[in-house]
Amino acid sequence: MKTRTLLLLAFALLIPSQVALSADNALTRFAGSDSGRTPVFEMEGPWLLDWSTRNKTALPTNFEMRLYTDSGNDFVGTVAQLEGVGRGLKLFEDTGSLQIEVVSENLVWELLIRPIDESAAGRMKRASTGEATLEDAAVAAMRRVEEGSFSSWRPVDDRTLLLFAADETSGFRVTFAERCTGLSDVTALSFVTASGSGLDQYDSILLDDGTRCYFERVMPTLFD
């Protein structure tokens, strides 16, 4: 068995998530509370791993993730290792038949896996080395909304969310990269801080069932 170089960029977040298990054409979700390996999943290009943990009990905790390729036979490297809870977003360039091994002690964990196109991966790489272009900054800004810039919200459907300022005559129209299944029926939302933006910009929402939906476009809007 050979060891290969793990290709990733890390961006830290510290927002807890709820547990769910589902998959669709754009997003694969694995979750649990015990140690073990995920089913094998296929990736043909760069992809993002959004992982999070939360306390299961008051006992000491431990968490580790290891990536394998060749349907789980070839160890690539350790993805994360920590005591306590946390969250991370990682960009990978390893492709093929992949599998993640999770070591979990007294934690509930969730892994969200989604493909990302080459141009978006390139922007993330440049941003991580301080080489982001003006175009990169403009694209990132288009997909974020400032904390405190709205006071209420209302879903239109599973692809559109309206954010209202205090006067309810201005705000934002948010559309999502993929269908945000269940959004039209929610009564509560959590807004998730964008990685690398500090604490004052959101780039996604989290539904009560653990579904995370990423903003595709945030448009300033005047409402009738």
C-alpha positions as CSV (number, residue, x, y, z in Angstrom):
1,M,0.0,0.0,0.0
2,K,1.5,3.3,-1.0
3,T,1.1,6.8,0.6
4,R,0.3,9.7,-1.7
5,T,0.2,13.4,-1.3
6,L,-3.1,14.8,0.0
7,L,-4.0,17.9,-2.1
8,L,-6.2,20.2,-0.1
9,L,-6.8,23.8,1.1
10,A,-8.3,24.3,4.5
11,F,-10.7,27.0,5.6
12,A,-12.0,27.0,9.2
13,L,-15.5,27.6,10.4
14,L,-16.9,27.0,13.9
15,I,-20.7,26.6,13.4
16,P,-22.4,23.4,14.6
17,S,-24.6,21.4,12.3
18,Q,-27.5,19.0,12.7
19,V,-27.3,15.4,11.4
20,A,-28.8,14.0,8.2
21,L,-28.1,11.4,5.6
22,S,-29.0,11.9,1.9
23,A,-27.6,12.3,-1.6
24,D,-28.5,14.0,-4.9
25,N,-26.7,14.8,-8.1
26,A,-24.7,17.7,-6.7
27,L,-24.4,16.9,-3.0
28,T,-23.5,13.8,-1.0
29,R,-24.0,13.8,2.8
30,F,-22.7,11.3,5.3
31,A,-23.4,11.6,9.0
32,G,-23.2,9.5,12.2
33,S,-21.8,9.3,15.7
34,D,-19.6,6.2,15.5
35,S,-16.2,5.4,13.9
36,G,-16.2,3.7,10.5
37,R,-15.8,4.3,6.8
38,T,-18.2,6.0,4.4
39,P,-19.5,4.2,1.3
40,V,-17.2,4.6,-1.7
41,F,-18.1,7.8,-3.7
42,E,-16.9,8.8,-7.2
43,M,-15.3,12.2,-8.0
44,E,-14.1,13.2,-11.5
45,G,-12.7,16.7,-10.7
46,P,-12.0,19.0,-7.8
47,W,-14.5,18.8,-4.9
48,L,-15.2,20.3,-1.5
49,L,-15.6,18.6,1.8
50,D,-17.6,20.5,4.4
51,W,-17.3,18.7,7.7
52,S,-18.6,19.5,11.2
53,T,-18.8,17.9,14.6
54,R,-20.8,18.5,17.7
55,N,-20.9,17.1,21.3
56,K,-22.7,13.9,21.9
57,T,-22.0,13.8,25.7
58,A,-20.0,15.8,28.2
59,L,-17.2,13.2,28.0
60,P,-13.8,13.9,26.4
61,T,-14.0,13.9,22.6
62,N,-11.7,12.9,19.7
63,F,-12.2,13.2,15.9
64,E,-10.1,12.2,12.9
65,M,-10.7,11.8,9.2
66,R,-8.5,9.8,6.7
67,L,-8.9,9.8,2.9
68,Y,-8.5,6.7,0.8
69,T,-8.7,6.2,-3.0
70,D,-8.8,3.1,-5.2
71,S,-12.1,2.1,-3.6
72,G,-10.6,2.4,-0.1
73,N,-7.4,0.5,-0.7
74,D,-4.9,3.3,-1.1
75,F,-4.3,5.6,1.9
76,V,-4.0,9.2,0.7
77,G,-3.6,11.1,4.0
78,T,-5.2,12.5,7.1
79,V,-7.8,15.2,6.4
80,A,-8.4,16.4,10.0
81,Q,-7.5,15.6,13.6
82,L,-8.8,17.4,16.7
83,E,-10.1,17.1,20.2
84,G,-13.3,18.9,20.7
85,V,-15.8,20.2,18.2
86,G,-15.2,22.2,15.0
87,R,-15.9,22.7,11.4
88,G,-13.8,22.9,8.2
89,L,-14.1,23.4,4.5
90,K,-11.5,21.6,2.3
91,L,-10.8,21.7,-1.4
92,F,-9.5,18.4,-2.9
93,E,-8.0,17.5,-6.3
94,D,-7.9,13.7,-5.7
95,T,-10.3,11.9,-8.1
96,G,-11.6,8.4,-8.7
97,S,-13.2,6.0,-6.3
98,L,-12.8,7.6,-2.9
99,Q,-13.7,6.7,0.7
100,I,-13.3,8.6,4.0
101,E,-12.6,6.8,7.3
102,V,-13.9,8.6,10.4
103,V,-12.6,8.1,14.0
104,S,-15.2,9.5,16.4
105,E,-15.3,9.5,20.2
106,N,-18.4,11.0,21.9
107,L,-19.2,13.2,18.9
108,V,-21.9,13.6,16.2
109,W,-20.3,14.3,12.8
110,E,-21.5,15.3,9.4
111,L,-19.7,15.3,6.0
112,L,-21.1,17.3,3.0
113,I,-19.3,16.5,-0.3
114,R,-20.0,18.4,-3.5
115,P,-18.1,18.9,-6.8
116,I,-16.7,22.3,-7.7
117,D,-15.7,23.5,-11.2
118,E,-12.1,24.2,-12.2
119,S,-12.6,28.0,-12.2
120,A,-14.1,28.1,-8.7
121,A,-11.3,25.8,-7.5
122,G,-8.7,28.1,-9.0
123,R,-10.3,31.1,-7.2
124,M,-10.1,29.3,-3.9
125,K,-6.4,28.4,-4.5
126,R,-5.5,32.0,-5.4
127,A,-7.4,33.3,-2.4
128,S,-5.5,30.9,-0.1
129,T,-2.2,32.3,-1.3
130,G,-3.3,36.0,-1.4
131,E,-3.4,36.1,-5.2
132,A,-7.1,36.6,-5.7
133,T,-8.0,38.8,-8.7
134,L,-10.5,41.6,-8.8
135,E,-12.8,39.2,-10.7
136,D,-12.5,36.6,-7.9
137,A,-13.4,39.3,-5.3
138,A,-16.4,40.3,-7.4
139,V,-17.7,36.8,-7.7
140,A,-17.3,36.1,-4.0
141,A,-19.1,39.4,-3.1
142,M,-22.0,38.5,-5.4
143,R,-22.5,35.3,-3.4
144,R,-22.5,36.9,0.1
145,V,-24.7,39.1,2.2
146,E,-23.5,41.2,5.1
147,E,-24.6,40.5,8.6
148,G,-27.0,43.2,9.9
149,S,-28.1,44.2,6.4
150,F,-31.5,42.5,6.8
151,S,-33.9,42.0,9.6
152,S,-36.4,39.4,8.2
153,W,-36.7,36.8,5.5
154,R,-39.3,35.0,3.4
155,P,-38.8,32.0,1.0
156,V,-40.4,32.3,-2.4
157,D,-39.7,28.7,-3.4
158,D,-36.9,26.1,-3.0
159,R,-34.6,28.2,-5.2
160,T,-35.3,31.8,-4.0
161,L,-35.1,33.6,-0.6
162,L,-36.1,37.2,0.0
163,L,-34.2,39.2,2.7
164,F,-35.9,42.4,4.0
165,A,-34.3,45.4,5.6
166,A,-36.0,46.9,8.7
167,D,-38.1,49.2,6.4
168,E,-39.3,46.2,4.4
169,T,-39.0,48.2,1.2
170,S,-35.4,47.2,0.4
171,G,-33.3,44.1,0.8
172,F,-31.9,41.2,-1.3
173,R,-33.2,38.5,-3.5
174,V,-31.0,35.3,-3.0
175,T,-30.9,32.5,-5.5
176,F,-29.2,29.2,-4.7
177,A,-26.6,27.1,-6.6
178,E,-28.8,24.0,-6.2
179,R,-32.4,23.5,-5.3
180,C,-32.7,24.0,-1.5
181,T,-35.2,21.3,-0.8
182,G,-37.6,22.1,2.0
183,L,-36.9,25.9,2.1
184,S,-40.5,26.8,1.1
185,D,-41.8,25.1,4.3
186,V,-39.3,26.2,6.9
187,T,-40.1,28.4,9.9
188,A,-36.5,28.8,11.2
189,L,-33.2,29.3,9.4
190,S,-29.5,29.5,10.4
191,F,-27.3,31.8,8.3
192,V,-23.8,30.4,7.9
193,T,-20.6,32.6,7.9
194,A,-18.6,32.4,4.7
195,S,-15.2,30.9,5.1
196,G,-12.4,33.4,5.3
197,S,-14.8,36.3,5.7
198,G,-14.5,36.8,9.5
199,L,-17.9,36.9,11.2
200,D,-19.7,39.5,9.1
201,Q,-20.7,37.8,5.8
202,Y,-23.0,34.9,5.0
203,D,-22.7,32.6,2.0
204,S,-25.3,29.9,2.8
205,I,-28.1,28.8,5.1
206,L,-28.7,25.8,7.2
207,L,-32.2,24.2,7.5
208,D,-33.4,22.5,10.7
209,D,-32.8,19.0,9.1
210,G,-29.1,19.8,8.5
211,T,-29.4,20.7,4.8
212,R,-27.0,23.4,3.8
213,C,-27.8,25.6,0.8
214,Y,-25.2,27.8,-0.8
215,F,-26.0,31.2,-2.3
216,E,-25.5,31.5,-6.1
217,R,-26.4,35.2,-6.4
218,V,-27.3,37.9,-4.0
219,M,-29.1,40.8,-5.7
220,P,-30.0,44.2,-4.0
221,T,-33.7,44.6,-4.5
222,L,-36.5,47.2,-3.9
223,F,-39.8,45.7,-2.9
224,D,-43.3,47.0,-3.7
